[in-house]
Amino acid sequence: MNLKKLIALLAVFALILAACDAGGGGDDETTPTTAATDDGGGTDDGGGTDDGGGDTGAQTGGNLLEEVIARGTLNCGVNETLPGFGSKDEAGAFVGFDVDLCRAVAAAVLGDSEAVEYTALTAAQRFEALSSGSIDMLSRNTTWTQSRDGELGVDFAPTTYYDGQQVMARSADGFDSGSGLSDLAGAVVCTNAGTTTEKNITEAMQAAGADFTLTTFEDFNIVLENFKSGACDAVTTDGSGLISRKSTDEPAPGDWVIFPAVPISKEPLGPGVAQGDAKWADAVNWTMYALIIAEEQGITSANVDDMLANPPNGEVQRLLGGEEEKQTAMGLPADAFYNVIKQVGNYGEIFDTHLSVLGLERGLNALWSDGGLLYAPPAR
Ligand SMILES: N[C@@H](CCC(=O)N[C@@H](CS)C(=O)NCC(=O)O)C(=O)O
């Protein structure tokens, strides 16, 4: 092959990789890769290429808070295949922990938690939706990573769910909760494209010295179908995602097991906005902090009116829009966080409603004062 042809061929390969990197693949085809020869980079989390993230400031014009207020609705990107975090109920309405974070921002900014236009996004679609401006906020079990921050132009809100990656396999195949990654030697492990998950499992299997085949699909429903049909020996994703899908899809209790006990990665999940709009980011960030502070202060959807009428301390008074409130200076209504707590509840209420019912425990997601990692700056 002459040099020109070789360069042309390399250029074609680069384009194919870039298309996958940008998360726009869109096909459901199997893309098996083996750990020994390839790190799964063909469909990574988009960290490797410019997907237009650098333009995000210009697209939002740094004015999204005013824009959302003028529009009267919040455009929020969510998951629809992850019960507990983001899915549709029988009536077709979006529900879940991540969905409630959108509702909280709508309550803060617009005074109405129902003023949300939801867009269901796959993992591979989510960052493009944010950088193109088609959503104002992404709330879809998204891990905060350096490349998403730096290369994809995402500004992450405070972590709302500290998670870690695990694996789920069949007990009939000899796996149990004490299994480790080396027990997966020779296995076909499946996950969805455009996630942190692909890279983590590849690196962890390499470290465990075990060869395996990684197969990715765009949609997690298809991952699950292939696991159920036996085409995949195991599936891997965030521990919370495995528990969620185990609760809805396991044929009989005990058929599927989740391991290893200590997750193979850190997956700090939380909302994100397009970078370059500090005012909008502040509005989203402080809505998350308000949910946490409300739990710290014991303010709930049930007692928020009493708390407003008789604030037990200055922080409660300020947070709910009383004397010396700090919301107006941020461009929010003074009663922004009163509306959040009244209409959506505090962090603990949201967790209980959507996640405790799945059997998820607070663990790392307890308040700092209860030994967890949730810690908000003071509302003063
Ligand atoms: N937190 C990881 C994984 C996110 C992810 O996509 N997880 C899967 C499994 S929990 C999922 O949400 N699947 C649903 C879908 O792709 O529609 C990330 O941000 O990359």
The ligand as a Tripos MOL2 file, in Angstrom:
@<TRIPOS>MOLECULE
LIG
   20    19     1     0     0
SMALL
NO_CHARGES

@<TRIPOS>ATOM
      1 N1        -22.6590    6.9490   35.2540 N.3       1 LIG1
      2 C1        -22.1280    6.4070   34.0370 C.3       1 LIG1
      3 C2        -23.0670    5.3990   33.3900 C.3       1 LIG1
      4 C3        -24.3470    6.0150   32.9600 C.3       1 LIG1
      5 C4        -25.2870    5.0710   32.2080 C.2       1 LIG1
      6 O1        -25.6060    5.3000   31.0550 O.2       1 LIG1
      7 N2        -25.7550    4.0230   32.8470 N.am      1 LIG1
      8 C5        -26.6510    3.0580   32.2320 C.3       1 LIG1
      9 C6        -26.9480    1.9620   33.1690 C.3       1 LIG1
     10 S1        -27.3220    2.4780   34.8040 S.3       1 LIG1
     11 C7        -27.9250    3.7150   31.8180 C.2       1 LIG1
     12 O2        -28.3100    4.7090   32.3410 O.2       1 LIG1
     13 N3        -28.5990    3.1350   30.8820 N.am      1 LIG1
     14 C8        -29.8220    3.5850   30.3900 C.3       1 LIG1
     15 C9        -29.7620    3.9590   28.9340 C.2       1 LIG1
     16 O3        -28.6750    3.9250   28.3290 O.co2     1 LIG1
     17 O4        -30.8080    4.3020   28.4130 O.co2     1 LIG1
     18 C10       -21.7950    7.5370   33.0940 C.2       1 LIG1
     19 O5        -22.1000    8.6870   33.3720 O.co2     1 LIG1
     20 O6        -21.1950    7.2690   32.0380 O.co2     1 LIG1
@<TRIPOS>BOND
     1     1     2 1
     2     2     3 1
     3     2    18 1
     4     3     4 1
     5     4     5 1
     6     5     6 2
     7     5     7 1
     8     7     8 1
     9     8     9 1
    10     8    11 1
    11     9    10 1
    12    11    12 2
    13    11    13 1
    14    13    14 1
    15    14    15 1
    16    15    16 2
    17    15    17 1
    18    18    19 2
    19    18    20 1
@<TRIPOS>SUBSTRUCTURE
     1 LIG1         1 GROUP 0 **** ****
